[in-house]
Amino acid sequence: MIIDSHSHLKHGDEQKTEYSAETIVSIMNAVGIDKSVVFAMSTTTSLSIEMARDAINRFPDRLIPYAYALPNYEAIVLGQLDEVISEFGFKGIKIHAGECTLAEYVTDPVIELAGKRGVPCLIDCLGRYEPIEQMARKFEQTKIIVAHFGQYLCKNESLIDRFIKLAEEHDNVLLDASGVVLVNKIKEAVGRIGSGRIIFGIDGPHESPDTITFARNEIDKIRMLNLNPQDESAILGGNIATLLGI
């Protein structure tokens, strides 16, 4: 089973690009993805929840919802997150440093809630190592998925090495392989921490060169590592299935 653990109903790009559930599932069908984790950003937590709930109502057997954690003057976001996890089956929480400070006074309650509810936090930290290290140390019960091995399209080997080392030191840290261009670092991480904490995702849809080719290239990126079949299967879907209990 192939599970994409990182798919956007709404992106954080300049255009705030949106993709329908139908579009995401059509891409999945074209490239052989069985299930996808979906979420929306560049919007409030309330609206992100609405978008994710609508998507999973349309495709309950294919799409898996995450909630987006974003502070809001008009609402108590923590309560919203707790409700959708406890009552509506949301399987994780997304945090993005481009829209939300990673300062302790903002993120700590969210990380703590995730641990209590047994769901992971997928965090795009934009390469900011120190906040992630602090979270990993402070909230050992929370599974923290570090998006993009630390930074999207990163070509700084030393920075990626810091996040791999962090995963070596903290069993609650997992590494998301979407947007990783130094592909050899994925294989290196398998050797250092094992395949069990490396998560496949496409961080799509993207139209460069087109949505289907983009998704297929992300799958091929893992397959071209020439890992043993067990490790490849774990990364492409087994790990996130176990983590989310699906």
C-alpha positions, 0 to 999 in steps of 0.5 A: 500500500502506498500512502501519501502523508503530505497532500494539500487541499490548500497550499501556502504558496503565493497564490494560495492554490487550492485543489479539490478532493476529486483532483487529489484522488484522480492523481492518486489513481493515476500513479497508484497511491492508495490513500492520502493525508490531506489538509489545508493551510493559508486559512483559519483552523476552522476553515481548514477543518471544514475543507478536510471534513468535506474532502473525507466525506467525499472519499472516506476510504481514500483520504485521511484528515489532518487539522491545521493549527493556526492561532486566531483572535476569534477562536480558541483553536486548541478546543477545535483541534481537540474536538475534531481529533476526539469526535471526528477522527482527524488523525494528525495536526499540521503546523507551518512556521511560515504562518505560525511562530514556533515559540513555546508559548504558542506551540507547546499546548498543541504539541502536548495535545497531540501527545495526549490524543495519540496523533502526530504533528507534521511540522514544516519548520523552515529549517529552524532546528532549535524549536524542533529539538526543544519540542522533541526533548520536551514532549517525548510522548508526541510523534513529531514528523519533520517535514522535508527532512527539515527544510523544503528543497534544501541543498545544505547537507549539514542542516539535513544532517542535524535533523537526521542526528536529531532523529537518532537522538529522539525516538519520537522524531520522524522525517518526512521525505517530501521535497527532499532534493538531496535524495542520498540523504534519505538512504543515509537516514535509513542506515542511521535511524532505520526505515521505520521513521521515514515517511513518504509524502509528495507535498502536492499537488504541484503542476511542475511539470504537471500534477501526475508527473510530479507525484510519480517522480516523488514515488520514483525518488524512493524506489530509485534508492534501491532499498530492500523491499521491506524498507521501501514498503515501510517508507511508502506506506507502512510507517504512516499506516502504523503511526495513524492506526489505519 
